[in-house]
Amino acid sequence: MEVILVLQDIIRKTKISEEIEQRINYDISYFSPTKKLFDYQKNAIKDIFKTLILYYNVCRQEKNNLFEYYKAHGLKEKYITVKNPNPYLDFGFSINQFNQISIDQLINRA
């Protein structure tokens, strides 16, 4: 299973308070009178809200704690493989000789 799907699965299984869950599940389909979000966009927003709640409330704003939380809940991989790295784009990540970026480096940049 790809790392991104593992992280998504961990976040979606993370339990948060019912009050916050209701706020996250608020209908965010429309963010302007003429624009509507697609389902994948709505799900991504809900996932990032849960990630932020996890980071601020559970992990006490420590990125290392967030990485440890992911590892404790099923993250086994240490790297994400970049399928087609573009040498002209520099996102500030160190890519190793196997075209991989370490997950802790990604979390540290968040």
Secondary structure, 3 states (H helix, E strand, C coil): CCHHHHHHHHHHHCCCCHHHHHHHCCCCCECCCCCECCHHHHHHHHHHHHHHHHHHHHCCCCHHHHHHHHHHCCCCCCEEECCCCCCCCCCCCCCCCCCEEEHHHHHHHC
